[in-house]
Amino acid sequence: MKTINAFPRYLAVFFALVCTLILAGCSSSPEEVVQKYYRAVVANRVDEAVSYYSLKEVPHQDLTHARQKLGGLVTQQNRLIQQNGGFDSIQTSIVKQDENTALVKVVMKFKNGRSHEGQIRLVQDGGWKISPR
């Protein structure tokens, strides 16, 4: 009879569990999501930028259309940034946050010296996502 050492299997399971817990602890804050979104917009990575939006309230049959509209918005934002000489910096701060929603103040500075200030609402949707409303 051959004996199989089960220790390596248990070690692999333990390692996978530890990695999962570490990654779960590295979830992005609302501010980080907004900054990642704008980095994607500046780089004209439309699909990536759209992925930062919550589409949980969009009916399944309307998802393609919603993604197209958001992609158009991202392209429009990229164009505005380019018209202002490019992106210089972004500052974000939490205005209000609870368990399921957050409001982030955004101050974006352009290379031509102009700036734009606004607020972005985020919701929990498997992590923080920008609300399209």
N, C-alpha and C positions, 0 to 999 in steps of 0.2 A: 504494500500500500504506500502511495506517495503522499507526503504531507506538503501542503501548499501554505506558504507563509502569507497570512492575510494582512499583516501589518502595512505593507505598502498601499493596499487599497484604502485602509483607514486613514493613512497619512494623506493620501490624495483627497479624500473627502474632507478631512480637517483643513487642508490647505485651501480648497475651494470655498469652504465656509468662511475662513478668515479673509480671503480676498473679497468675497461678497460683502462682508461687514465693513471692510475698509472702503470699498467703493460707495457703499450706501452713505457713509459718513462724509463723502466728498461732494455731496449734492450742491448745486449752485444756489447762491442766494438770489433774491430778486434783482439786486444791483448787478450781479455778475451776468445774469441772463440778458439784461438790457445792454450791457457793454459788449457781450458776445454777439448779440443781434446787430448792433451798429458796426462792429468790425466786419461782419459778414456783408452788410449793406455797402460799406466803403469798398470792400474787395469785389463787389458785384457778384457774390455767391448767393444767388437768388434762392435756390433750393434750401440751402443752409439757413438763410434768414427766415424763410417761411416756416422752417421746422421749429422756430422759437415761438410760434403762435399756437394758442390753444384752439383746437377745432372740435372739442368735445361736444359743443352744442350745435354743431352743423349737421343736418341730416345726411346720412350716408350718400344719398343720391346727389347731394349738392357739393360734396367734398372737392371734386375736380374743379368746379367753377370757383369755389372759395379760394382754392390754392392759386388759381390763375389770377384772381383779383388781387390777392395779397402779393403775388409775384409782380404784378403791375405797380403796386404801391412801393415795393422795394426798389424797382427800377427807377421810379419817379424820385424817391429819396436819394438814390445814388446820383442821379442827374443833378439834383439840387446841390449836393455836396460838391460835385465837380464844378458847377457854375460858381461856387464860392471859393474856388482855388484849392479845394481838397479839404480833408479832415485834419485838424490839428490836435484836438483833445476832447475828451468827454468826461464830465463829472456827474456822478449819480449820488443821490441820497434818498433814504427812505423817508417818505412823508407820513405814511401810515401803513401798518401791517398787522394782520391777525393770522389766524391759522390757515385760512383759505384764500385770502386776497392781500395784495400789497399795492401801494401807490408809490411810484418812484419818480422823483424830480430829476430831470435831465437838463444839463447845460452843455451844449455842443459848441465848440469853438472851431471856426474855419480858418484856413490859412490866410484869407484876405482880411482878417481882423474882425469880421462879423461873428455874431454868435446867435444861437437859437435856444430858447428855453421852453420846456414843456413838461408834461407829466404822462407817465405810462402806467396803466393798470395791468396788474398781473394776477393770475389765478393759479391755484394748485391743480395740476392735471398730470399726475405722475411725476411731479417736479414743478418748479415755477415756469409758467408760460405766459406770454403776452396775450391779453384779452383783445380780440379783434373789435370789440364794441367800444 
